[in-house]
Amino acid sequence: MDARAVLALAPDSRVASSATRLAGSSGWTGSGRSAEALWGLCAGSGQSPYRVCVDLGDRATKCSCPSRKFPCKHALALQLRDAREPLAVAEPPDWVVEWLARRQRTAAPVDASPEAELRRARAKEKTARERAEAVRGGVAGLADWLADVAGAGIAGLPARDAAWWHAIGARMVDAQAKGLASAVAELRAVVAAGGPTWAEDAADRLGGLHLLTRLAGGDSPVVRRRLGFAVAEEEVLAGEGWSDRWLPLLRLESDDGLVRTVRQWVWGRAHGWVVAVRHAGGGARPVPPLPHGVEVRAVLHPYPDAPPHRVAVGEVVSEHAAEPVPAPADWRAALAAAAERLPADPWLRLHPLGCGGVRLTADARHLLDATGRGLPVRGDLALDEAVAITGGEPFDAWGLWNGRELRLGAVAGPGRAPEVVG
């Protein structure tokens, strides 16, 4: 396969460009080829180099890097190196042999005998134990890091260079604790953003990380999720289902540079708030799990978690025009409902809130309820749409509260169904 054909395998132009640069770097060691595979070690962000291998039969790839794009830049770069000048023929290392063997076993008919089932169960248990041990090591390392940060003081965080931040993030990735790696990245973003409240926000996140390290030894589903342990969607769909009339009211999209994510806060007439999530890689924009702003009769399956539960979408029976939705009478009642969720998940930062009969202040900075109490509201297109829809009259509002301001997502006139804004 020539270089042009290799680059055609890239999921997007960004990966292709990165692979081209990486193919010429000096960070490669232990590269080789056989009749079945290519392999090599590529220096990465962690202490250990990434293990990269390619099956020459169907060009399937395997890399130990955390990228969610397939093939990743390392796998493409290895193939580019071979395309430009064939790698030296050698005996493949054990990790390549094992990967090829696993692929062959997967392609072969599954042995359904009791003995085979027992072997698979034991292998699964072994993998789980090894993952748990790696995460425990990552948690211990993070606890030491947090102690160092506390000793040096929060004020010194802005002076830390990229390598310092990258080292702890890479250590969490190596420990297979992706949740902790994401939390460290969020902390770094808070510090980099600056602003008058950066120190307060950083202290809040450092406290959350400290609490997570203290609770990491338990079996709480919330803690496990925050550490990065995932539950397969297939397993969730095979479990309990909640049949209800659901209305997706609030939505938030994010992009971490690798994966785009859309989150929907969905209100169920019998079950209250839940969250549906959809991811997309390769530069694609994810399609929301449910039609937004349309009431549906469907079965949603809850993940093992705390309210508002994340859900997997099961059977969607029918779609209907949205009908009126009850909202709390004032902001105090809305915030009290949100506060009830925090003991089960103290790391929750976005809360779906609703309030009936609010009005916008003259400076368009707050939404006041019937008692005269107000919440700061984010001034954006959604707010302009709300004013246009309601004509300046009191309206019911729903939005995402982050502890500082409300991001408006849906509004409704008295006795009317919610309309999505923004």
C-alpha positions in Angstrom: 0.0 0.0 0.0 1.4 3.4 -1.0 1.4 6.6 1.1 -1.7 8.0 -0.7 -3.7 4.9 0.0 -2.6 4.9 3.7 -3.7 8.6 4.1 -7.1 7.7 2.5 -7.7 5.5 5.6 -7.6 8.6 7.9 -10.9 9.5 9.6 -10.3 13.2 8.9 -7.7 15.6 7.5 -6.5 16.6 10.9 -5.4 13.0 11.7 -3.9 12.6 8.2 -1.8 15.8 8.8 -0.7 14.7 12.2 0.3 11.2 11.0 2.4 12.7 8.2 4.4 14.7 10.7 4.7 11.9 13.1 5.9 9.4 10.5 9.1 11.5 10.1 9.7 11.9 13.9 12.6 10.3 15.8 10.3 9.0 18.5 9.9 5.5 17.0 11.7 2.4 18.4 11.3 -1.3 18.1 9.6 -1.2 14.7 9.3 -4.2 12.4 7.2 -6.2 10.1 6.2 -9.8 9.3 4.0 -11.3 6.7 1.0 -10.7 9.0 1.6 -7.3 10.7 3.5 -4.1 11.3 4.5 -2.9 14.8 6.4 -0.2 16.6 6.7 1.8 19.8 6.0 5.5 19.6 7.0 8.0 22.3 3.9 9.7 23.7 2.8 11.9 26.6 3.2 9.2 29.3 6.2 7.4 30.7 5.6 4.4 28.5 5.6 4.6 24.7 2.5 3.7 22.8 2.3 0.2 21.3 1.1 0.4 17.7 0.4 -2.6 15.4 -1.4 -3.1 12.1 -2.9 -6.3 10.7 -1.7 -6.4 7.0 -4.6 -8.7 6.1 -7.4 -6.1 6.5 -5.4 -3.0 7.8 -7.1 -3.2 11.2 -5.0 -1.3 13.8 -4.4 -1.4 17.6 -2.8 1.4 19.6 -2.5 2.0 23.3 -3.0 5.8 23.0 -6.2 7.3 24.3 -7.4 8.6 20.9 -11.0 7.8 20.0 -10.4 8.2 16.3 -9.7 5.0 14.3 -7.2 4.6 12.9 -5.3 7.0 15.1 -2.4 9.1 13.9 0.2 6.6 15.4 -1.3 3.7 13.4 -1.3 5.7 10.2 2.2 7.0 10.8 3.5 3.5 11.2 2.0 2.5 7.9 3.4 5.6 6.2 6.9 4.7 7.5 6.5 1.3 6.0 5.1 2.7 2.7 8.1 5.0 2.3 10.7 2.4 3.2 9.6 -1.2 4.2 10.3 -1.9 7.9 12.9 -4.5 8.8 11.6 -8.1 8.9 11.7 -9.4 12.4 10.0 -11.7 14.9 6.9 -10.0 16.2 6.9 -9.2 20.0 4.6 -11.0 22.3 2.0 -8.2 22.5 1.6 -8.3 18.7 1.3 -12.1 18.6 -1.3 -11.9 21.3 -3.3 -9.2 19.5 -3.3 -11.2 16.2 -4.3 -14.3 18.1 -7.2 -12.5 19.7 -8.4 -11.3 16.4 -8.3 -14.8 15.0 -10.2 -16.1 17.9 -12.8 -13.4 17.4 -13.2 -14.2 13.8 -13.4 -18.0 14.5 -16.7 -19.6 15.6 -17.4 -19.0 19.2 -16.9 -22.1 21.4 -20.0 -22.3 23.5 -19.0 -25.2 25.7 -19.1 -24.7 29.5 -15.4 -25.0 29.7 -14.9 -22.2 27.1 -17.5 -20.0 28.9 -15.6 -20.5 32.1 -12.3 -19.5 30.5 -13.9 -16.4 29.1 -15.4 -15.5 32.4 -12.1 -15.9 34.1 -10.3 -13.8 31.5 -12.9 -11.1 31.9 -12.5 -11.2 35.7 -8.7 -11.0 35.3 -9.0 -7.9 33.0 -11.3 -6.2 35.5 -8.9 -6.9 38.3 -6.0 -5.5 36.4 -8.0 -2.4 35.4 -9.0 -1.9 39.0 -5.4 -2.2 40.2 -4.2 0.3 37.5 -6.9 2.8 38.6 -6.0 2.4 42.3 -2.4 3.3 41.4 -3.7 6.3 39.4 -5.8 7.4 42.4 -2.8 7.1 44.7 -0.7 9.2 42.4 -3.4 11.8 42.1 -3.7 12.0 45.9 0.0 12.7 46.1 -0.3 15.4 43.4 -3.2 17.1 45.2 -1.1 17.1 48.4 1.7 18.9 46.5 -0.7 21.4 45.0 -2.1 22.1 48.5 1.4 22.6 49.9 2.4 25.0 47.2 -0.9 26.9 47.2 -3.5 27.5 44.5 -2.0 30.9 43.7 0.9 29.2 42.0 -1.2 27.2 39.5 -1.2 29.8 36.7 2.7 29.7 36.7 2.8 26.0 36.0 3.8 25.1 32.5 2.1 22.8 30.0 4.5 19.9 30.7 3.6 19.9 34.4 -0.1 19.7 33.6 0.5 17.2 30.8 2.4 14.9 33.1 -0.4 14.3 35.6 -3.0 14.0 32.8 -0.9 11.4 31.0 -0.4 9.5 34.3 -4.2 9.3 34.7 -4.5 8.0 31.1 -1.8 5.4 31.7 -3.7 4.3 34.8 -6.9 3.8 32.7 -8.7 6.5 34.8 -10.1 8.6 32.0 -12.5 10.3 34.3 -9.7 11.6 36.4 -7.8 12.7 33.3 -10.8 14.7 32.2 -11.2 16.3 35.6 -7.6 17.4 35.6 -8.1 18.9 32.1 -11.2 20.8 33.4 -9.1 22.2 36.3 -6.4 23.3 33.9 -9.0 25.0 31.7 -10.4 26.9 34.7 -6.9 28.1 35.7 -6.0 29.1 32.1 -9.3 31.0 31.6 -8.4 33.3 34.6 -11.1 35.8 35.5 -12.1 37.2 38.9 -13.3 33.8 40.2 -10.7 31.4 38.9 -9.2 30.7 42.3 -12.6 29.9 43.8 -13.5 27.7 40.8 -10.1 25.9 41.0 -10.5 25.3 44.7 -14.0 23.8 44.1 -12.6 21.4 41.5 -9.6 20.5 43.7 -11.9 19.7 46.5 -14.0 17.5 44.2 -10.9 15.6 43.1 -9.8 15.1 46.7 -13.2 13.8 47.6 -13.1 11.4 44.7 -9.7 10.0 45.8 -11.2 9.4 49.3 -14.2 7.5 48.0 -12.5 5.7 45.2 -12.2 2.4 47.1 -15.9 1.9 47.4 -18.4 0.4 44.9 -20.6 3.4 44.3 -21.8 3.6 40.7 -21.4 7.3 40.7 -17.9 7.2 41.9 -17.0 4.5 39.4 -18.4 6.6 36.6 -16.4 9.6 37.8 -13.3 7.5 37.8 -13.9 6.5 34.2 -15.5 3.0 34.5 -18.1 2.6 31.8 -21.2 0.4 31.6 -21.9 -1.0 28.1 -25.0 0.4 26.5 -26.0 -3.2 25.5 -26.0 -4.2 29.2 -28.2 -1.2 30.1 -30.7 -1.9 27.3 -31.0 -5.5 28.5 -32.0 -4.2 31.9 -34.8 -2.2 33.5 -36.9 0.1 31.2 -38.9 3.2 32.0 -42.0 3.6 29.8 -43.2 7.2 29.9 -44.1 10.3 27.9 -40.8 12.1 27.5 -40.0 15.7 26.4 -36.4 16.6 25.6 -36.2 20.2 26.7 -32.6 21.2 27.3 -29.5 20.4 25.2 -25.8 21.1 25.4 -23.1 20.3 22.8 -19.4 20.0 23.5 -16.2 19.2 21.6 -13.0 18.1 23.3 -11.0 18.0 20.1 -11.5 14.3 19.6 -15.1 13.6 20.2 -18.2 15.8 19.9 -20.9 15.1 22.4 -24.6 16.2 22.7 -26.4 15.9 26.0 -30.2 16.1 26.3 -32.0 16.7 29.5 -35.3 14.9 29.1 -38.4 15.4 31.3 -40.6 12.4 31.9 -44.1 12.9 33.1 -43.8 10.1 35.6 -40.0 9.9 36.1 -38.8 13.5 36.1 -35.4 14.5 34.6 -33.0 12.1 32.9 -30.0 12.7 30.6 -29.5 11.1 27.2 -26.0 11.3 25.6 -24.7 10.7 22.1 -21.1 10.9 20.9 -19.6 11.3 17.4 -15.9 11.1 16.2 -14.1 12.0 13.1 -15.4 15.6 13.0 -19.0 14.5 12.6 -21.8 16.2 14.6 -23.7 13.9 16.8 -27.5 13.5 16.2 -29.5 14.0 19.5 -30.7 10.7 21.0 -34.3 11.9 20.8 -36.1 14.4 18.6 -35.6 17.7 20.4 -38.6 19.6 21.6 -41.0 16.8 20.5 -42.9 14.8 23.1 -42.4 11.0 22.6 -43.8 7.9 24.1 -40.7 5.7 24.6 -38.9 3.2 26.8 -35.7 4.6 28.3 -33.2 2.4 30.2 -31.4 3.9 33.2 -27.7 3.5 33.8 -26.6 2.6 37.4 -26.3 6.1 38.6 -27.8 8.9 40.7 -30.6 11.2 39.5 -30.8 12.7 37.0 -30.0 9.2 35.6 -28.2 8.9 32.3 -30.4 6.7 30.0 -30.1 4.6 26.9 -32.9 5.0 24.4 -34.9 1.9 23.8 -38.1 1.6 21.9 -39.7 4.9 20.6 -43.4 4.1 20.2 -44.7 7.4 18.9 -44.2 11.2 18.6 -46.6 13.9 19.6 -46.7 17.7 19.8 -45.5 18.8 23.2 -48.1 19.5 25.8 -47.9 21.9 28.8 -45.4 21.0 31.5 -45.7 21.9 35.2 -42.9 24.1 36.6 -42.0 24.9 40.2 -43.7 28.0 41.6 -40.5 29.9 42.4 -36.7 29.6 42.2 -36.4 28.5 45.9 -38.4 25.4 45.2 -36.5 24.7 41.9 -33.1 25.0 43.7 -34.2 22.9 46.6 -35.0 20.0 44.1 -31.6 20.4 42.6 -29.9 20.4 46.0 -31.5 17.0 46.9 -29.4 15.4 44.1 -26.0 16.7 45.3 -25.5 14.3 48.2 -25.7 11.3 45.7 -23.4 13.1 43.2 -21.5 16.0 44.6 -19.6 16.4 41.4 -22.7 17.3 39.4 -22.2 20.8 37.9 -25.2 21.3 35.6 -28.7 21.2 37.0 -31.9 21.3 35.0 -34.2 23.9 36.6 -37.7 25.2 35.8 -39.7 28.0 37.2 -43.2 29.3 36.4 -44.2 32.9 35.8 -40.8 34.5 35.6 -40.1 37.9 34.1 -36.9 39.5 32.8 -35.4 42.5 34.6 -34.9 45.8 32.8 -31.2 45.2 32.4 -31.8 41.6 31.0 -29.5 40.1 33.5 -31.9 38.2 35.9 -35.1 36.2 35.7 -37.4 37.1 38.6 -40.0 34.8 40.0 -43.4 35.7 41.5 -41.8 36.4 44.9 -39.3 38.8 43.4 -36.3 36.5 43.8 -34.1 36.2 40.7 -31.4 34.1 39.2 -28.7 35.5 36.8 -29.4 34.5 33.3 -27.0 34.1 30.4 -27.4 36.8 27.8 -27.5 35.0 24.5 -29.7 34.2 21.5 -32.0 32.0 23.7 -32.8 35.0 25.8 -33.7 37.1 22.8 -35.9 34.3 21.4 -37.7 34.0 24.8 -38.6 37.7 24.7 -39.8 37.5 21.1 -42.0 34.4 21.9 -43.5 35.8 25.1 -43.7 39.5 24.1 -42.3 40.6 27.4 -45.1 39.0 29.5 -44.3 36.6 32.4 -43.4 33.1 31.2 -42.4 29.6 32.4 -38.7 29.0 31.9 -36.4 25.9 31.9 -32.6 26.0 31.7 -29.3 24.6 32.9 -27.9 26.1 36.1 -24.2 25.9 36.7 -24.1 27.6 40.1 -23.6 31.1 38.7 -26.0 31.6 35.8 -28.9 30.0 34.0 -28.5 28.9 30.4 -32.1 29.2 29.0 -33.3 26.3 26.9 -37.1 26.4 26.8 -39.9 28.8 27.5 -43.7 28.6 27.6 -46.5 31.1 27.9 -49.3 30.5 30.6 -51.0 27.2 29.9 -48.9 26.5 26.8 -46.4 23.8 25.8 -42.7 24.6 26.1 -40.9 25.9 23.0 -37.1 25.2 22.7 -34.9 28.3 22.4 -31.3 28.8 21.6 
